[in-house]
Amino acid sequence: MLDKIKQFSLKNITAVIASVLFIVFIAGLQLFSPWQVIIALLFPIVLMTTAIYPHWGVYLLAFFLPTTSWYFYFGKLEIPFVDLLGLFLLVSFISRLLYLWSVNYQQFKKEFHWPILVPYLVFLGISFLSALQVDTPMDSIWYTVRWIVIFYIIYIFLPFNIIKEKKHLKGVIVSLILSALAVSAIGLASLPQQDFYNEFVRIKPISIFGIYPIEQNQKHISETIVSILFLLFTLPFLLKNKLSKKLIYGLFIFFCLVVLGSFARTAWLVLILQLLLFGWYMVKRNKIQLQHFLMTVILFFIIMLPATYYMAVLQSSPLSVGSTESRILMTQIGGQAFLGKPFLGQGAGHFEELIQDNIYFIAKYGRFLDAHGLIQKISTELGILGLVAFGWIIGNIFYKLTFLFNRLKERIVEQEILFYIMLSAGGILLFEFFDTFYYKGKLWFIIALSLVAIKLIKEKKLVDFVK
């Protein structure tokens, strides 16, 4: 069916569309600037292309995941570039579905599925119910639509339904690795701009043409890397031309050094846990001996002593102490709000309002912040019911992954691929467990990849990776 669509679209319509676009371009030049006309004409071209080849759109989405601070404005509406790209991909995917619905309804029904739908709908329903009990329900409803609906539709539903073949998974992973390389380059470019004598030097984002596309905090570099780090080890199974182990481990060490050089405490914790789990799996698979692994761990900590001292100095600085104290105070404020409405919480998106209304916090820190902790955020805004529903989502995914992982004892290659994807998804989830990006794509896109891996393994589409 897809071949017919491609043949019909490319052979019979392309010439007509090209002629129409050329005429529109010439006419548009009389009214608008050339750039405005070009951008307007690119929209239908890219829309048609991603409708026919939706996986190209997912590759772009994967590459631009870190760009959570590259904003576009439509009146009062502020949208990061990556979300705008996701919405664009959603429109093209819906266009594709509508075409299939009109020509082949049976194929249309097979074209999409709803992963983890039941636990997600429960969580979504609780978020809407919570909004009904607050003084400004429309704010909570908008927050729910803007973040909770979007994270599922764009970052779980779309990747799950578009990534259908091993080549699509390969393209996504390569895009993620290239994105991490770009983010690392941005971080390294900050080093010459820093004062090595009078400030705490670390790898951190820089502005590009006056904007910070990946935010301004160093943690945004490290979280990008920990989410893709172990996907590197899937490349030998995914690429036709087997990559050299030296290249893969070279990139692995490079990314680890960037994470360590960011001196983000959460990133260090996540990286250490990932490395320990990686070592455990290698020992279990008899790829390395236990004594060699233990010696490597000891050597790693010895080498890390100077950096650890450097980190300790940072943590004792007034800035870091203030950051820790602010998190403690936010936890206290959230705890009091939770006790006020323990079942359905204060309403989605209202944590910042609680902080803003706290005179002591604003007087001490000068600005309000979002919750720094997943449990803190959800328990305060959605109460016990929301926390349980969110736990159901994560627990459901964890059960599916571990159940399949244990069943793949005789299919070692597939188990190893799944392990590396699980390690990446678990790493970014643990990172956000202590951070503020619970509903953003950089978390849920990687989790969606783990669901894609389950799907492909069940359909026995990963066995082709074996040479």
ZANUDO-57993 format. One record per residue (C-alpha): x, y, z; residue in three letters. Coordinates in pm, whole numbers, plus 50000, padded with zeros to 5 digits. Example, Ala and Ser with C-alpha at 12.3 -4.5 7.8 and 13.67 -1.06 7.14 Angstrom:
residues 2
512304955050780ALA;513674989450714SER;
end
This chain:
residues 467
500005000050000MET;502835023650093LEU;504535017449757ASP;501355027549578LYS;501165059349782ILE;504795067649700LYS;504335060049331GLN;501135080249311PHE;502575109649501SER;505975111049341LEU;505255102748978LYS;501835117448915ASN;501615147749140ILE;505175160949181THR;505265179248847ALA;501915195848911VAL;502855206449263ILE;506215220049145ALA;504495240948879SER;501945254649125VAL;504625262949382LEU;506695280949122PHE;503705302149017ILE;502875309749382VAL;506515319149446PHE;506575343949159ILE;503245358749266ALA;504275359849632GLY;507365380349556LEU;505055409149463GLN;503635410449818LEU;506195395550059PHE;509955392450109SER;511705362749940PRO;512415346050277TRP;508775348150384GLN;507695332850055VAL;510325305150075ILE;509345295950431ILE;505655295650339ALA;506335272850041LEU;508565249450240LEU;505685241050471PHE;503595220550220PRO;506745204950071ILE;508045192550406VAL;504535182950512LEU;504105160850205MET;507585145950244THR;507135136550609THR;503665122850534ALA;505265098650284ILE;508455092950484TYR;507435099850848PRO;510615084050986HIS;512585113650848TRP;510555135851078GLY;511355113451375VAL;515065115751294TYR;514805153751311LEU;512785151651633LEU;515495129651788ALA;518275153251684PHE;516565184551818PHE;515385169452150LEU;517775191152356PRO;516485223952207THR;514005230452487THR;514955267352511SER;514865277152144TRP;511495294552159TYR;509095305951892PHE;506325330251978TYR;502785331551845PHE;501155360252029GLY;501395350852396LYS;502035314352315LEU;505635302952366GLU;506705270452199ILE;510165254352197PRO;511435244951853PHE;511385207551931VAL;507705208752033ASP;506895229051722LEU;508665202751514LEU;506685175751695GLY;503395193151622LEU;504385196251259PHE;505165158951247LEU;501815151751412LEU;499995171251138VAL;501835152050865SER;501125118751038PHE;497415127051067ILE;497415136750697SER;498905102850619ARG;496255085250827LEU;493445104550659LEU;494745094050319TYR;494915057650425LEU;491435060050575TRP;490085072150242SER;491755045450027VAL;492145015050253ASN;490335014250587TYR;491834980750691GLN;495354994050642GLN;494345025550829PHE;493395005251139LYS;496744987251134LYS;498705019351097GLU;498605030951460PHE;498405017651816HIS;498145033752158TRP;500985022152389PRO;500455022252769ILE;497035037652701LEU;495105026753011VAL;497565038753279PRO;498135070753082TYR;494395078153054LEU;494015072753429VAL;496825097453495PHE;495345122153245LEU;491885118753401GLY;493245125653749ILE;495005156753616SER;491705169953476PHE;489835161053798LEU;492465178954002SER;491905210353792ALA;488225211253886LEU;488925216554256GLN;491215247154228VAL;490355283954206ASP;491765287553853THR;490745255053680PRO;491435267753327MET;495105272953411ASP;495425236753520SER;493435223953223ILE;495675243352985TRP;498795230353163TYR;497445194753130THR;496785198752759VAL;500035217452693ARG;502315193052872TRP;500645160352971ILE;498725155252645VAL;501615167152430ILE;504235144852590PHE;502155114052515TYR;501005123052163ILE;504305136552030ILE;506955118052225TYR;505335083952283ILE;502515078852030PHE;504365092351724LEU;507725074451772PRO;505985042051866PHE;503885042051548ASN;506465056151306ILE;509485034851406ILE;508395001951250LYS;511594987151110GLU;515134981151226LYS;516415007650984LYS;514135033351147HIS;515455024551492LEU;519005027051357LYS;518315061551212GLY;516835074151538VAL;519765061751747ILE;522295076851507VAL;520375110051522SER;520445109251902LEU;524205102751906ILE;524835130951657LEU;522695153551875SER;524795144452181ALA;527955152351984LEU;526555186451891ALA;525575193452252VAL;529045182552368SER;530635206052114ALA;528515234752249ILE;529675226552601GLY;533355223952509LEU;533125257052324ALA;532335273552659SER;535755265252808LEU;537785292352626PRO;535175317852734GLN;535645311053106GLN;538085326553352ASP;540265297753473PHE;541645318853759TYR;538585335253907ASN;535625312253846GLU;534605275953878PHE;535315262053532VAL;532975235453400ARG;531465224053069ILE;528265244153021LYS;526025257452742PRO;526785288952548ILE;524555312452353SER;524245308851978ILE;523155340451796PHE;521895354452125GLY;519875324252242ILE;520585294052460TYR;518935265952260PRO;519665239352525ILE;519025261352832GLU;521785278153036GLN;522465252253305ASN;525245226553267GLN;522905198353364LYS;521205200953024HIS;524405189352857ILE;524865159853089SER;521235148453077GLU;521375146852696THR;524445124752716ILE;523305100752989VAL;520135094452787SER;522075081952482ILE;525395070452625LEU;524745033052619PHE;522905034352288LEU;526425035652143LEU;526744998352209PHE;523734990551990THR;525555003651682LEU;527474971451603PRO;524124953551576PHE;522344981051382LEU;524854991951121LEU;525734971250816LYS;529354982150829ASN;530554971251167LYS;532075000151357LEU;535444996051520SER;535334988951893LYS;537985015851933LYS;535635041851780LEU;532695031351997ILE;534705030852320TYR;536425063052216GLY;533055080352185LEU;531925064052510PHE;534935077352703ILE;534545111652540PHE;530885114052646PHE;531745102352999CYS;534395129553027LEU;531895155852912VAL;529405144453178VAL;532075144953447LEU;533325178753322GLY;529865193953363SER;530155188153740PHE;526415182553766ALA;525845161754079ARG;522755143753951THR;524595134753630ALA;527485120153827TRP;525115098754031LEU;523275086153722VAL;526495079153532LEU;528005059053819ILE;524855037853854LEU;524745032153477GLN;528395021453473LEU;527854997353763LEU;524844981353592LEU;526784979453266PHE;529644962053446GLY;527224937853615TRP;525754928153279TYR;529174923653121MET;530214900753408VAL;526944881653381LYS;527524876753009ARG;531114865653081ASN;532434893552859LYS;534714904853143ILE;535844887253457GLN;534614898653797LEU;538074906453931GLN;538854927653625HIS;535614946753673PHE;536334953254041LEU;539864964953959MET;538444988253695THR;535985002853949VAL;538775008654202ILE;541005024553938LEU;538135046753822PHE;537555060454172PHE;541285066254222ILE;541495085853897ILE;538375105053995MET;539795117154330LEU;540965151354199PRO;537655157154020ALA;535795145654332THR;537705171054540TYR;536855197554281TYR;533185187354304MET;533325188954685ALA;534655224554665VAL;531785233354435LEU;529195217754664GLN;530505237754960SER;530305270554768SER;527535295454862PRO;525825289954527LEU;525525252054570SER;524595254854938VAL;521865279654842GLY;520605255854573SER;520355227254823THR;518615249155080GLU;516105261454820SER;515225225454733ARG;514675217255100ILE;512435247655139LEU;510465238254825MET;509995203354966THR;508575218455286GLN;506225241155092ILE;505115212054874GLY;504605190155180GLY;502325215855342GLN;500335219655021ALA;500045181954990PHE;498585179155340LEU;496005205455244GLY;494745184954946LYS;496255150154975PRO;494105131054724PHE;493915152354408LEU;496505178854491GLY;496675215854415GLN;496135212654039GLY;498515205553752ALA;501005233653699GLY;500305250754031HIS;503575242754209PHE;505235274354077GLU;502245294654198GLU;502685280154548LEU;506335290554548ILE;505485324954409GLN;502965330554690ASP;505525321254956ASN;506885354755077ILE;509835339355259TYR;511045319854952PHE;510765349854719ILE;512465372854972ALA;515395348555013LYS;515885336454656TYR;514345364454450GLY;512445342554203ARG;510095312854200PHE;511095278754068LEU;509385246953960ASP;509615215654174ALA;513035198854184HIS;511895163054217GLY;509345141254045LEU;507645129554364ILE;507635165054499GLN;506015178154182LYS;503325151854127ILE;502335146454491SER;501835183954538THR;499945190354214GLU;498005157554169LEU;498035142254517GLY;498255105654611ILE;496025094954322LEU;498215112454066GLY;501365097854218LEU;499905062754207VAL;498755067453846ALA;502175080053740PHE;503765050753921GLY;501455027953724TRP;502765042253396ILE;506395037153495ILE;505695003553660GLY;503834991053355ASN;506764999653127ILE;509284985053372PHE;507324952553396TYR;507104949153018LYS;510834955152981LEU;512024932053259THR;509574904553163PHE;510784904552804LEU;514424908152909PHE;514204876753123ASN;512544857552840ARG;515374865152599LEU;517934842652766LYS;518284822152449GLU;518244852652221ARG;521324869952352ILE;521744896452083VAL;518204909252123GLU;518584908652501GLN;521774929152476GLU;520174955252252ILE;517214957552490LEU;519554960852789PHE;521354991052639TYR;518045008052558ILE;516745000352909MET;519925014953059LEU;519475047052859SER;515775050452946ALA;516455042753313GLY;519275068153319GLY;517215097253191ILE;514275087453415LEU;516515087453722LEU;517985120753613PHE;514575136953585GLU;513575121053917PHE;515645148854076PHE;515015175653816ASP;512205196253660THR;511615181953310PHE;509005155153386TYR;506755161553086TYR;509325170852821LYS;510415150952519GLY;514005144752628LYS;512615120152886LEU;509645104452711TRP;511195100152368PHE;513865077252515ILE;511235058152712ILE;509245054552389ALA;512335038552230LEU;512185011252493SER;508555004452396LEU;509595003752030VAL;512284978152115ALA;509664956152283ILE;507464958551974LYS;510244950151729LEU;511464920851937ILE;507954906351964LYS;507554910051588GLU;510984893251545LYS;512334922551350LYS;515554925551550LEU;516894891451450VAL;518034906351119ASP;520584925951316PHE;522524893851372VAL;525204887151113LYS;
end
